[in-house]
């Protein structure tokens, strides 16, 4: 995807405070990449190289990938992993799958196998301990899959233990309020792709506009409507909570961060650049496990 449609890569840096974080993990650095959509159209090789270089430059302790490596056909994953194998971190790379990674019946197996082949650990309702037993990483099945079942993993953890949760779709944060989630990392929304400065993603107003002008729009000739990408996709079905389209949010007592992704769909991005996220974890002192904050 040409830079004119996607915008230049931006490295977002933030610090997240976690109650009960062991002193040994204070200052732990994570890098998050999401929504690559590596299909020869939606992500340029140059953008991918820049993202990998930015990740390595941050010298992270852990790299996490939050889904949608391909778009529909899973075969490009084999070329993608040849590039992703250059990601560097102290404790490795952990990943979850997105809805596009399970598009066909064979997609989940093929995408998982390809990522595993270069040492990327794919979690599907599973717990891993790359940073030690004191900070587990939970990876959930995609929110839209039949196997999305957070309790399989979450109920295994002691409520006093801080944890990081990887979940492609941020709508899952609503259900995850049942458990302690010190930091949920998601993607899926592409940040809304088109953002109105000071107001937020255009998609928030999209449904209202469609309702208001529906009669007029659908009187247009089919050839004209086909040239209007926003009319061909109901973006309101992507997520329910567009208020969680990008950036850091508090969801009840939990903390959520949504990466804008690297891949770009038509009609492109506006005031919503592709993103690599660098997150530094800090130990929060004097706060109980039920009062986490950033």
N, C-alpha and C positions, 0 to 999 in steps of 0.2 A: 504494500500500500504506500503510495507516494506520500512524502512528507507534507505536501500541500493538503492532503486529505486527513492525515493522522496527526500532524503537529510533531514537534520535536520531543524527544524523550525527556522526562523530568524525574529526578531522583528526589523522592519525598523522605524526609528524616523526621522521626518523632521518638519521644521517650515515653514509655508506659510504665507506670508504677504498679507493682504487684505486692499485695500483702502476703506475708509469710514466705516471701522469696528468700531462699538461703543466701547468706552473705557471699558464699562462693560463686553464686550466679549473678550477683549484682554487676551490672555492666555487660551482661550477655547481649550479643548483637545478632539479630535475625535479618535476613533479606527475604522479601516476598516478591514473587513473580506470579502473574495470573493471566488467564485468557489470551493465550498466544494465537490461537486460531491459525496455526501454521498450515496453510493450504495453497500457497503460491499466489494468493491474492490479498489477504487481509493483514499480512505482516511481512515487511521487507526483510531481506537478509541483513541489510545494514542496521535496521532497528534492533533486530535480534542480537547482532554482534555487540551493539552499544549496550544493550541491557545486560548481557553476560559480562562484559567488561566492567560495567558499573557495579555489578554484584561482587565481582572478584576484588575490585578496588576497595570495597567496604571492608574486606577481610572478615566476613561473618563467622560466627560460631556455628550457625545453622542456616541453611537455605530451605525455604518452604515454597511449594508450588500449589496453587489453589484452583487448578482445573482448566478445562477447555483448551487442550493442547492442539486438537484438530477441530474441524468444523462439522463435517459429516463423514466423508470417506476417511477411514482411519489410516490408510496407507502412508500418508506423509509423515506419520510418527517415526518411521524408520530413518528418514532424513533429519528430522528434528533432533532425535537423540544424539546424532553425530555432533551436533552443536552443543546440546545441553551437557554432554559429558565433560565440557570444559569448565563447568561451574565448580568453584572451589569453596570449601568451608571446613572448619575443624571437625564438626560432628556429622557431616554428610548432608544429603538432600532428602527431604520427605515431601510426599505429595498426596493430594486427593484428586479424584476425578470430578469433572463437571458433566453437565447434561449432554454436551456435544461429544464427550468421550464414550458415551454409552448409546449413541444414536442408532447404531445397528446392533443386532444380536451379537455379532462378533467383535464389536468395537471395544468393549471393556477388556476382553481377554488380550486383544492385540495391543492396545495402548498400555495396559499394565505390564505385559511381557517386555515390550520395548523399553519402557522406563526402568524396569528391574534389570534389564540386560546391561545397563551402564551404572548400576548401583544406586539408582533412585528408588527409595522405599515407598511404595504406594500403600496407603492405609484405607481400609474400607470397613468402617465400624470397628476400628482397632486402636490399640494404645501402643505407643512406642516410647522409648526412654533414651533418646540420643543425648540429652543433657543430664541424664542421671535420674534416679528414682524420685528425686525431690521436685521435679518439674516434668511430668509426663506430657506427651504430645498426643492428642486424640485426633484421629482422622475419620471423618464421617462419610458414609455413602451419600451420593448426590441427593439433594432434597426432593427431586422429582422422581427418583427411582423407587421401585417397590420395596427396596431393601433399606431405605432410610429409617433408621431405628436407633436414635441416640442412646437409649437406655442400655443397649447391649454393652457399650463401652463405659458410659458415664456412671452407671451403677456399680462398676468395679472399683471406683476411686473413693478414697476417704475424703469426706467433705472438707477436711482441714488441709488437704493437699492442693496447692495451686496447680493450674494446668492451662495449657494452650490448646485451643480447638481449631482444627482446619475444617472448614465447611464451605463449599463453593458458593452456594446461594445464601445471601444474607438474611432472607426470610426465615431461615432456620433459627435465627436468634430469638424469635418469638417463642418457639417451643423450648429452646435451651434455657429459658428463664427458670425452668424447674431445677436446674443444677447450677453449681458454681462454675463460672467460665471467666477466668481472669483475663483472657484475651482470645477472642474469636477472630480469625483471619478469613476473609471471604473475597470474592470477586464477582463475576457473573454480569454485573450491570454495565460494565465499561464506563462507569461514572455518569451514565446518561448520554455520553458522547457529545451532545450539544447542550451547553450550559449558558444560561442567561446570567451575566454578571450581576451579583446582588440579589438574584431571585432563585437560582438553582437550575436543575435540569429542565430542559424544554418539555420532556415527556410528562412532567407533573401537570402541565397545562394542556397537553396534547388531547386527552380524552374530552376535556371541556370544549376545546376548539372543534373537535370532530362532531360533538353533539350539536354545537351551535350552528355549524356550517355544513352538516351532513347532507342536507337536501341539495345544497348548491354543489358540493364536491362530487356527489354521485350522479349529477346531471352532466358532468363533464364527459366527453367521449372516452371510451376505454383506452385508446392510444395515449391520451393525455394523462389519465390516471396511472398508467403503467410507467410513465416518466417521473412520477412523484413517489420516491421510495417510502416516504413516511406513510403513504396511504396503503402500501402493500404489507406493512407489518404493524400488528397491534402491540406496540411497545408496552401497553398497560398490562399485558399478560406476562411480561418478563419477571417482574416481582410485584408483590403487593405493597411493600414498604419502600417506595421511592425516596422517602426521607433518609433512607440508609443507602443511598446510591454511591457514595464515596466518602472517604475520610473516617475520622474517629467518632464514635457514638457511645453513649451510655444506654444500655437496655436494662432497665431495672438496676440490679446491682452488678450486672455483667458489663464487660467492655468489648466493643466490636470495632474492627477496622476493615474497610472495604477498599481494595486496590482497584484502580481504574482500568487495569489490564494493558496489554501491549497491542493486541489485534484491533482492527478497525473495520466496522461495517459501513456500507454506504448509508447515508450521504456523507459520512466523514465525521471528524471531531471539530468542535469549536469551543474554545476556552475549556478544554478537557483533555489535556495531553496524556499520551501513554505514560505509564508509571512503573518505576522500580521503587520499592519501599524498603528503607533501612530503619529498623526498629531496635532501640536500645532498652533493655529491661532494667528497671531500678527497683531496689528493695524499698518497700514502704514501711516506715517505722511507726510504731504506736498505733496501728490500725488493726482491728481484728479481721478474721477471715470473712466476715459478713459485710465489711465496709470498704470495699476496694475502690480505688479511684485512679485517675490519670492526672 
